[in-house]
Amino acid sequence: MKSLKLFITGTDTGVGKTVLSLLCMQYFYNSGFTPFYLKPVQTGCLTACDPYSDARFIYQHVPALHGQDPGNSVVYCLKNAKAPLFAAQDEGVEIDWAKIMEEIDAKSTVDSPLIIEGAGGLFVPVTEKLMLIDLIKMTGATPLIAARAGLGTINHTLLTIEALRHRDITPAGIILLDGGREATPRKMIEENSTAIEKISGIKVAGIVGRIDDFSQPHPECYAPLSAVLLNIAQSCSKG
């Protein structure tokens, strides 16, 4: 099986990267693959098993991962909810970029696709010299953009695409997430999608609305993923 790395990046913090990562994991498991979820740097919790841990959330809602240790999916876990660089400095920790790269290489040789979730947006600093966008470039991972469905998403999404293109990185697609208590008006979502597509030339694959049961999302939640991930799954099964 050809190894493939999919990097879930956000236009900002709190846009729904972890939910999108979960849907990708479920999608690939349901399609007969053995994906692996990796969070290189988790901030805002003491351990990978804490209630606010992204890895814990993934393991809790993917049946195949029940009973396994979420710590297997986290390279660095830092207490303070800050950019990784500063969360690490608070604890006197120096993030070793080589260690992250080694983990990514090791995981991608065993399972595929490797679903890598970033922390915040592309320009979040991980070390004094390197940002998350550098991790995408250096690993050769294919980014999938998680963006808000509502107000502000045009600017944030286009800036994200521009930053990727500046480094010759092509995203697999864009998914809008609308998981707030109140749904974004349909007209606004349509306007946002149209603007993003016309200006960037990249199609918005669809919208993921509010999910009531993360262990069993409604089938329509996977619809925006199918077109983007089908091509990825097919390329993953070759070779």
C-alpha positions in Angstrom: 0.0 0.0 0.0 1.3 3.4 -0.9 1.7 5.5 2.2 -0.1 8.8 2.3 -0.1 11.7 4.8 -3.1 14.0 5.1 -2.6 17.1 7.1 -5.7 18.7 8.7 -5.0 22.4 8.9 -7.3 25.2 10.1 -7.8 28.7 9.0 -7.7 29.6 12.7 -8.0 28.0 16.1 -11.3 26.4 17.1 -12.6 26.0 13.5 -13.2 22.2 13.7 -9.9 20.5 12.8 -10.4 17.7 15.3 -14.0 17.0 14.2 -12.7 16.9 10.6 -9.9 14.6 11.7 -12.4 12.3 13.3 -14.6 12.2 10.2 -11.5 11.4 8.1 -10.5 8.6 10.5 -14.0 7.1 10.4 -14.3 7.5 6.7 -11.1 5.6 6.0 -11.8 2.9 8.5 -15.2 2.4 6.9 -13.5 2.2 3.5 -11.3 -0.7 4.6 -8.1 1.2 5.4 -6.1 1.3 8.6 -5.5 5.1 9.2 -3.5 6.5 12.1 -4.2 9.8 13.8 -1.2 11.9 14.9 -1.2 15.2 16.9 2.4 16.3 16.8 1.8 19.0 19.4 -1.2 19.2 21.8 -1.5 22.2 24.0 -4.1 23.0 26.7 -4.0 19.7 28.6 -1.7 17.8 30.9 -1.8 14.4 29.2 -3.2 12.9 26.1 -6.0 11.3 28.2 -7.3 14.6 29.6 -10.9 15.6 28.7 -9.6 18.4 26.5 -7.2 16.2 24.6 -7.9 16.0 20.8 -6.4 12.5 20.7 -8.7 11.3 23.5 -11.7 12.7 21.5 -10.6 10.7 18.4 -10.0 7.5 20.3 -13.3 7.8 22.2 -15.3 8.0 19.0 -13.5 5.5 16.7 -14.5 2.0 17.6 -11.3 0.4 16.3 -9.3 2.5 18.8 -11.3 1.8 21.9 -9.1 0.5 24.7 -5.9 1.9 23.1 -3.8 4.6 24.6 -4.3 8.1 23.1 -0.8 8.9 24.1 0.4 6.9 21.1 -0.9 9.7 18.9 0.7 12.6 20.6 4.4 13.6 20.4 4.3 16.6 22.7 1.5 17.4 25.3 1.8 20.8 26.9 -0.3 22.3 29.7 -1.0 25.9 28.6 -3.4 26.6 25.8 -0.9 28.7 23.7 1.1 28.4 20.6 3.3 25.4 21.0 6.5 27.5 21.1 5.3 29.5 24.1 3.5 26.5 25.8 6.8 24.7 25.6 8.8 27.6 27.0 6.4 27.8 30.0 7.4 24.2 30.9 11.1 24.6 30.1 10.6 22.2 27.2 12.4 22.5 23.9 10.4 21.0 21.1 12.6 18.7 19.0 11.6 19.0 15.3 13.6 15.9 14.4 11.6 13.9 17.0 8.4 15.0 15.3 9.7 14.1 11.9 10.8 10.7 13.1 7.4 10.0 14.6 5.7 10.9 11.3 8.1 8.8 9.3 7.6 5.8 11.7 3.8 6.0 11.8 3.5 6.4 8.0 5.5 3.2 7.4 3.0 1.1 9.4 -0.4 2.7 8.8 -2.0 4.6 5.9 -3.3 7.2 5.5 -1.6 9.1 8.3 -4.0 11.8 9.5 -1.9 14.6 11.0 -3.7 17.4 12.9 -2.1 20.8 13.2 -2.5 23.2 16.1 -4.3 26.4 15.0 -3.4 27.9 11.7 -0.4 27.6 9.3 1.8 30.3 10.8 1.5 29.1 14.4 5.1 28.8 15.7 6.3 25.4 16.9 9.9 26.4 17.5 11.7 29.8 17.2 12.5 29.1 13.6 9.7 26.8 12.4 5.9 27.0 12.0 3.3 24.4 11.2 3.4 25.2 7.5 7.0 24.1 7.5 5.9 20.7 8.9 3.5 20.3 5.9 6.3 21.2 3.4 9.0 19.0 5.0 6.8 15.9 5.4 5.2 16.2 1.9 1.7 15.8 3.5 -1.3 16.9 1.6 -3.3 19.6 3.5 -7.0 19.5 3.9 -8.4 22.9 5.0 -10.9 23.1 7.8 -12.7 26.5 7.8 -15.6 28.2 9.5 -18.8 28.4 7.6 -19.8 31.8 8.8 -18.6 35.4 9.0 -14.9 36.0 8.4 -14.2 32.7 6.6 -13.6 34.3 3.2 -10.6 36.3 4.4 -9.1 33.5 6.6 -9.5 30.8 4.0 -8.1 32.8 1.1 -5.1 33.8 3.3 -4.5 30.1 4.1 -4.6 29.1 0.5 -2.3 32.0 -0.5 0.2 30.9 2.2 0.2 27.4 0.9 0.6 28.4 -2.7 3.5 30.7 -1.8 5.3 27.5 -0.7 4.1 25.5 -3.7 1.7 23.4 -1.6 -1.6 22.4 -3.1 -4.5 21.6 -0.7 -6.6 18.6 -1.3 -9.7 20.7 -0.7 -11.7 22.9 1.7 -14.4 21.8 4.2 -16.6 24.4 5.9 -17.7 23.4 9.4 -20.8 24.9 11.1 -21.0 23.2 14.5 -22.1 26.1 16.6 -25.4 26.3 18.5 -27.0 28.4 15.9 -26.6 27.4 12.2 -25.1 30.0 9.9 -27.7 31.3 7.4 -27.7 29.3 4.2 -27.4 32.4 2.1 -24.2 33.4 3.9 -22.7 30.0 3.5 -23.5 30.1 -0.3 -21.9 33.5 -0.6 -18.8 32.5 1.3 -18.4 29.4 -0.7 -18.8 31.2 -4.0 -16.3 33.9 -3.1 -13.7 31.4 -2.0 -14.1 29.3 -5.1 -14.1 32.2 -7.6 -11.1 33.9 -6.0 -9.0 30.8 -5.2 -10.0 28.5 -8.0 -10.4 25.7 -5.4 -13.9 24.2 -4.9 -15.4 24.1 -1.5 -16.2 20.4 -1.1 -19.1 21.1 1.2 -20.3 21.9 4.7 -20.4 19.8 7.9 -23.1 20.9 10.2 -23.7 20.3 13.9 -23.1 16.7 15.0 -25.1 15.3 17.8 -23.5 11.9 18.1 -19.8 11.9 17.2 -19.5 8.1 17.5 -22.2 7.7 14.8 -22.4 10.9 12.7 -25.2 11.2 10.3 -24.2 9.9 6.8 -24.6 13.3 5.4 -21.6 14.5 7.5 -19.3 12.4 5.2 -20.8 13.8 2.0 -18.4 16.7 1.8 -15.5 14.4 2.4 -16.3 11.7 -0.1 -15.3 13.6 -3.3 -12.0 14.8 -1.8 -11.1 11.6 0.1 -12.2 9.2 -2.6 -9.3 10.3 -4.8 -6.9 10.2 -1.8 -8.1 6.7 -0.9 -7.7 5.5 -4.5 -4.1 6.8 -4.7 -3.4 5.3 -1.2 -4.4 1.8 -2.4 -2.0 1.9 -5.4 1.5 0.6 -5.3 
